[in-house]
Amino acid sequence: MRLPFEIRNPSLLDELVPYVVATPFNLPQLNLNPFGVPTLPEHVIDPLRLDSETFLTLLQRLDGLTFGPEGMPMPRWVFYDCAELPGAIYGLARPAQTLWPRARDLFRVPDDYQGLVPVSMYVAIPMPKAGMWFGHNLSSLAPVFEQEQVTDLDLRGLGSLTKGLALKAFQVQEFWGATQWLSKALYIHVKFGPLNLSTAWTPAHSESETLTYGFRVTDEALRASMGDPTVTLARPAPDFWLDGHDQKGMIALQDRIEAGERFVIPESPRPVAEGGVRVPITRVA
Ligand SMILES: CC(C)(COP(=O)(O)OP(=O)(O)OC[C@H]1O[C@@H](n2cnc3c(N)ncnc32)[C@H](O)[C@@H]1OP(=O)(O)O)[C@@H](O)C(=O)NCCC(=O)NCCS
């Protein structure tokens, strides 16, 4: 499979196939051919059916392998109540027959299973305004596979490609998300363009060091996220930098947001030598 534009790692679409989890009620609202990448009918998983059980169990294992170390694995009921039923899941997978042996062990794939094994997923939930969605979960096994030496395949860009195709598949126009200042995923989220900050310190979340962000979804933003070198998004210069461990700085920024000032994260964080990151912040009119 090929996209009609250049992406960071085209081999991903040669080695992996897309899947979608959605109920028959939500499915008609989705684009199963985002940017011309087809999701085969047999790769659409209906969470209301018994024969989806093994795939959904493997999806939960994917979540455990990626979010477990972050301390935020999803209970199964959260998958059902907050993802499969109200929203949708899009991701890339490998047929069990061609799965790498080490991955088969990590996933504990049943010997007689012939279906797909998910290696990435993007979960999002629609909000009441048409076209507005909340991104609930992004998982990519690329870093785990590299660490565990599961395969020689180059899986660089898997997380970014998955989120970019998923937002197109879900036909998102306005995107909202929440992540932690130190999350590696922030490197991915800023690829879509400057992120509008709604919170910088979020005690309503189980991790107060969470930021709430949003952006308008355009084809340019999606192409940029997947690594199309022909797209250049406008990015204002940073006014200051926030250390990813600086709780006082987060609270001060939150106070300014609540007082009516508006800020964006204009570009990628910068790693710092001692560990962690500095995140650029720009005040906007
Ligand atoms: C976060 C996660 C999705 C990333 O998946 P991935 O497949 O490695 O993502 P990608 O390769 O598409 O993108 C990662 C980007 O981060 C960049 N990055 C990561 N660590 C970096 C560092 N220390 N310094 C600079 N850039 C860094 C990579 O260079 C890459 O950007 P590039 O494509 O411009 O080079 C994956 O690690 C994961 O599932 N983590 C656990 C769950 C989680 O935290 N999810 C996010 C919740 S909001």
Ligand as a Chemical Component Dictionary entry (heavy atoms), coordinates in Angstrom:
data_LIG
# 
_chem_comp.id                   LIG 
_chem_comp.type                 NON-POLYMER 
_chem_comp.pdbx_formal_charge   0 
_chem_comp.three_letter_code    LIG 
# 
loop_
_chem_comp_atom.comp_id 
_chem_comp_atom.atom_id 
_chem_comp_atom.alt_atom_id 
_chem_comp_atom.type_symbol 
_chem_comp_atom.charge 
_chem_comp_atom.model_Cartn_x 
_chem_comp_atom.model_Cartn_y 
_chem_comp_atom.model_Cartn_z 
_chem_comp_atom.pdbx_ordinal 
LIG C1  C1  C 0 4.471  7.508  22.591 1  
LIG C2  C2  C 0 4.415  6.405  21.543 2  
LIG C3  C3  C 0 3.009  6.326  20.938 3  
LIG C4  C4  C 0 5.449  6.734  20.430 4  
LIG O1  O1  O 0 5.367  5.769  19.385 5  
LIG P1  P1  P 0 6.438  5.708  18.196 6  
LIG O2  O2  O 0 5.972  4.717  17.220 7  
LIG O3  O3  O 0 7.801  5.579  18.760 8  
LIG O4  O4  O 0 6.267  7.178  17.592 9  
LIG P2  P2  P 0 6.931  7.845  16.276 10 
LIG O5  O5  O 0 8.151  7.108  15.850 11 
LIG O6  O6  O 0 5.877  8.088  15.275 12 
LIG O7  O7  O 0 7.293  9.282  16.834 13 
LIG C5  C5  C 0 8.091  9.475  17.940 14 
LIG C6  C6  C 0 8.790  10.808 17.752 15 
LIG O8  O8  O 0 9.343  11.191 19.010 16 
LIG C7  C7  C 0 10.664 11.581 18.804 17 
LIG N1  N1  N 0 11.408 11.368 20.042 18 
LIG C8  C8  C 0 11.224 10.388 20.942 19 
LIG N2  N2  N 0 12.134 10.544 21.937 20 
LIG C9  C9  C 0 12.843 11.636 21.640 21 
LIG C10 C10 C 0 13.899 12.320 22.281 22 
LIG N3  N3  N 0 14.396 11.910 23.435 23 
LIG N4  N4  N 0 14.393 13.420 21.682 24 
LIG C11 C11 C 0 13.902 13.870 20.509 25 
LIG N5  N5  N 0 12.882 13.266 19.858 26 
LIG C12 C12 C 0 12.370 12.169 20.420 27 
LIG C13 C13 C 0 11.149 10.660 17.702 28 
LIG O9  O9  O 0 12.324 11.149 17.090 29 
LIG C14 C14 C 0 9.953  10.690 16.762 30 
LIG O10 O10 O 0 9.923  11.861 15.974 31 
LIG P3  P3  P 0 10.501 11.849 14.446 32 
LIG O11 O11 O 0 9.596  10.952 13.660 33 
LIG O12 O12 O 0 10.371 13.281 14.025 34 
LIG O13 O13 O 0 11.901 11.367 14.542 35 
LIG C15 C15 C 0 4.800  5.011  22.143 36 
LIG O14 O14 O 0 6.049  5.128  22.783 37 
LIG C16 C16 C 0 3.814  4.520  23.199 38 
LIG O15 O15 O 0 2.883  3.801  22.866 39 
LIG N6  N6  N 0 4.044  4.892  24.476 40 
LIG C17 C17 C 0 3.254  4.446  25.625 41 
LIG C18 C18 C 0 1.859  5.000  25.648 42 
LIG C19 C19 C 0 1.801  6.523  25.610 43 
LIG O16 O16 O 0 2.470  7.222  26.351 44 
LIG N7  N7  N 0 0.927  7.039  24.698 45 
LIG C20 C20 C 0 0.681  8.451  24.519 46 
LIG C21 C21 C 0 -0.397 8.972  25.401 47 
LIG S1  S1  S 0 -0.833 10.660 25.038 48 
# 
loop_
_chem_comp_bond.comp_id 
_chem_comp_bond.atom_id_1 
_chem_comp_bond.atom_id_2 
_chem_comp_bond.value_order 
_chem_comp_bond.pdbx_ordinal 
LIG C1  C2  SING 1  
LIG C2  C3  SING 2  
LIG C2  C4  SING 3  
LIG C2  C15 SING 4  
LIG C4  O1  SING 5  
LIG O1  P1  SING 6  
LIG P1  O2  DOUB 7  
LIG P1  O3  SING 8  
LIG P1  O4  SING 9  
LIG O4  P2  SING 10 
LIG P2  O5  DOUB 11 
LIG P2  O6  SING 12 
LIG P2  O7  SING 13 
LIG O7  C5  SING 14 
LIG C5  C6  SING 15 
LIG C6  O8  SING 16 
LIG C6  C14 SING 17 
LIG O8  C7  SING 18 
LIG C7  N1  SING 19 
LIG C7  C13 SING 20 
LIG N1  C8  SING 21 
LIG N1  C12 SING 22 
LIG C8  N2  DOUB 23 
LIG N2  C9  SING 24 
LIG C9  C10 SING 25 
LIG C9  C12 DOUB 26 
LIG C10 N3  SING 27 
LIG C10 N4  DOUB 28 
LIG N4  C11 SING 29 
LIG C11 N5  DOUB 30 
LIG N5  C12 SING 31 
LIG C13 O9  SING 32 
LIG C13 C14 SING 33 
LIG C14 O10 SING 34 
LIG O10 P3  SING 35 
LIG P3  O11 DOUB 36 
LIG P3  O12 SING 37 
LIG P3  O13 SING 38 
LIG C15 O14 SING 39 
LIG C15 C16 SING 40 
LIG C16 O15 DOUB 41 
LIG C16 N6  SING 42 
LIG N6  C17 SING 43 
LIG C17 C18 SING 44 
LIG C18 C19 SING 45 
LIG C19 O16 DOUB 46 
LIG C19 N7  SING 47 
LIG N7  C20 SING 48 
LIG C20 C21 SING 49 
LIG C21 S1  SING 50 
# 
